[in-house]
Amino acid sequence: ASLIYFINNRLALSGFRNIPIGVDPNLQRVEPNLVILSSITSTRPQYDLYNKNVEFFYVPDKSPSMSVAAPVTAFSSIGDMLFIHTTDGLVIETIQSAVEFAGIAQSAPEGSQYGVLKQEHVTEGRNMVYFYNPSMGIIRTAGSTATVVSGPIDSLMQRLTDEDNSLAHLCITEDVLRFWRSTSPQRISGGVNH
């Protein structure tokens, strides 16, 4: 897995490039929209135990053979809600802290077509999730609706190239949402109070 995220005493794994099929280690396939959760026994979390036959789901919640799904690119959360970001959308999964793997329900918030390219395009703060979509800008959501909040720096963002977008990061420091490109000598930086 290339993505690992902690929520409610579980680890969520995704970004699988090759995952074994059955018992033959030579039989593998790419599973870009698979999420597997670590197990919890009756006494404690088991971060080294994954039951990919039971404690897993796909994003969207359809068989991969039934849909063409975009790969999972990032995770974030608010409370029991796991936000699963893909290249073309956003899905929310409720992950309860109970021992049993049950009660899973996916939903797509309004504006669910907003995707992100990578984990660094997502940050959390003040019961909000902020994420960067190269075509729409910086978006804020608490789960039901999404709002574009990058108005003050839209003129800077419109000048970004594909390379700039791939090197961009989003973070919150000192109650200011910051968007920056980390390795450019011409650093494009802007902040929006949230």
Helices and strands as residue ranges (DSSP letters): E 3-7, E 10-14, E 16-21, E 24-31, E 34-40, E 45-50, E 56-58, G 64-66, E 72-78, E 81-86, E 90-94, E 106-107, G 119-121, E 122-125, E 128-133, E 137-141, E 146-148, G 151-153, H 154-157, H 162-167, E 168-173, E 176-181, E 189-193
